[in-house]
């Protein structure tokens, strides 16, 4: 399965939050699926971790997830941002969700997220438990 992993999945683990173990189980199966994240997700993780003075955690994440585990990073070119704006308006979702949604549409990926906002979109979402 081709999966696009939302920022909140990684944050659960990195910040040791309530659903961290569910997220860990998903990422332990990184070799069973083709997994992707967006450049926006990576940058968002950097913002959160740097604000918490966890610079090395970010560096380790990049090494572990992108270099060792082989998650692939995807981004959208500027000419796709009209689709992001349209998705936001059409489905009532924020920029970050609309960006992820358009990436998932463009690259034919399943969204994996704890964010219920994706339930309002035609693509919907999977949770770590349903993968």
Secondary structure, 3 states (H helix, E strand, C coil): CEEEECHHHHHHHHCCCCCHHHHHHHHHCCCCCEEEEEHHHHHHHHHHHHHCCCHHHHHHHHHHHHHHCCCEEECCCHHHHHHHHHHHHHHCCCHHHHHHHHHHHHHCCEEECCCHHHHHCCCCCECHHHC
